[in-house]
Amino acid sequence: MRRKYRSMMFFGVALSWLIATHGSPFVSAQSKNSDRIDIAAYVPLDNGRTWTYQWTVQFGEGRKETTSRTKSFEGPEFLATGYAYKFMSDLGDYVLLSVDNGQLRMHGSVEPHRQIRFTFDPPVVLYSPDMEFGRPYTITQQSEDGSETRAWTTVVNGLEAVTTPMGQFSDCLKIHLAMDSPTVKTKAVYYYARGLGLVAYHYEAWVKNKDRAEMAIDAGLKLAQLSGQTITSASQLGTLKNMASVGSTRLDDPDARKLFRQSYAGLYFWPAKFSGFQADFTLRSGMESQEADRGRRGVIMVTPDLKMKVSGGDRQANIQVETEMSQFITHLKDKPFDSEYKDAIFTFGDRDPARGTRINVAASNTMGTSYRIQDGEIHQIGHSYGRVRFLVNHTEFMKTDDNRLIPTRFSIMYYSNETDQLLSQVDFQDEYIKVENLWLPKKRVKTETTKQGSTSLEVEFTNHRVLK
């Protein structure tokens, strides 16, 4: 029963976070309204937005809880099923979505504090241009351990009005998503407002053979922050038409841009013509010792287009290794300054002799909103979203043979914006090896600390082969 409940919690909470944070799902191309639907307008995937919901959970035994939940976009991740974006809740959990070739796809969900990762292969298609209003579309996939099959059914219902704590939104894209497995079934309804994202969400989950829902969620948007503007009522939605000009009066400081650019130029990235590589891996968790368990082994390949193929290990080991490698790829892939920061606004923050100079960066496609630079090195990256902020502190670097830097020891610290308390901390120790013309990951030791305690894992890569 515990396994069933965890499964139900995932599909209820994690899945809701998943779509909740950016709006999404279906649309139609063959219906008479298809020409009115632009899925990208209903699914705004950028750093400059947060959504705060009134979030009510009704449990099967009758208990009810109402709280606030904030969602935001926090950057990319590379997966075997494609390039996806992380949409994080203020608790640190996130879901993985992609919008590509007119399709909106859900690739999985991650709950770092419980070391749970769900990867959907194939991804769940939430919207595709060839979907018709009112017609169900079903796909099947295996569970993470391969023990059961899930069926996902999506229906795009069309445009309807919905009432939220912010008032009534008209012409919202309404989507149904249902999941059926041998142990759990769920159903959800999403309402997405054009130019804004998810404004309302309803969800129910049942453990099979039970006559009542184990959990129900009712969420409605009560606050949105968009490009520096706070939206508190549906009537303000019209102001979104002017979002493109918001912040345009802010002046870029050429000295701040120059200082950041010089520091950025000192970082190591893979070349633009990346050839890809393959390596063997050994994964050990904190509960495994090298003496008692030699670890779980397999092979990982990173192709020239930065896609991953993992094999040989058990399913959970493959997922964990894929997660760590996706972070390496995010940090090491070629990111030319002029393409990453062309439209960014750079300004100086405080100048602390002990911690370095803070530079604020306003850009839609960057990980951080502030950086601390000391002695020409980027020692800290900061970002705030909703009720949570994080700081990435680089404490050690490795210098390559051409004098560029790769962070090898760093921590990510999550803080509450409401209480200023430290919520969790993740520490990393990385090693690299040069193979032909590429510096490649050799080893990672990761330790995560929360109020519930600490967990750790170690992944080692050997027998590196550059692809030809």
C-alpha angles and dihedrals in degrees: 000000000000090000091050092050093050089050090050092048090053095052091043104043106019094043091048091052088048099061095023095071101060118013122247155135141108140002140164137242101177098049121090089254095051094102089060094058123090105172093197089061091056093044108050105189105189140115097242097075138076129177123206118196137193096237120198121183121193114196124208094248090058101262116136130197128188122192142140123267126191126202132191144162113260109175145280138311130191117229138175086249094053144279112321139175127237117234107192134200121216087257092064097253118125145183128218120235135167134194110200134148090358093306129117111207134181113217102179149292134263131203104185097183091060094035090239123146126175117193119190114214110206096026117242109255107223095176137009128170091241094059117111125217112261096010119118120231119195133192130176131214140171122256118249094266094041093240099119144017125240126203119207119197123189129189125185106211101186132238120337140156122252133186120227136167085273091056133257122334115198127208096021119169105247120205134179121207122183131181126197125188134157091264108027140026128192140181130195138181122205130193118198124189118211111254093009112058132220111008102165138019135183125187141173132183131192132191105225117266092022120119097214137046115267090209138008128188127199115184132175131178115254102164138017130185113203124178092331096316123110116221115199103163137042090237089068092062090096090066089068088080086072095049093103090065095045110113093011090117091060110105123231112231107224092203092054090047091049094050093049093045092053091051092045090052088059093063123097119241131170114260120269089247094057111183098199128229145222129219141170116244138204118197125197127178125209091263093057124079125201089236097050098035128020090207135246115299137202146126130272127195126193110197125212090261088055096251119140133226117189125185143154101048127086115278096261093047091051090052093050093049090047089053093053094044090050088061092050090050092049091054099040105038117109110276111170112208094231093056096041099044106020094117098029123121114226122199135164121251124185122329111223116183091208100044103025136242119320118222120191116213124194110195135131098226105043129100097225137047095197136028133191116215124194126173090352093304129112102236100168140029120192135188135170126202124173111308096348135062131184136205124203109205118195110204102166135029135192117221116220124217090267091050098255120138133240118186108238102171120037143138135215113213122193119205134185112243088205100053101013088230123145107251101183143337132212119197124199133195113185134184129194137199129200114235113182103311098340133086105217135186112270104172142353130193113189127186123185121196125193135155087275093059139265133307129184143188136188126205122185125192120205140166093037116197123189111221118244 
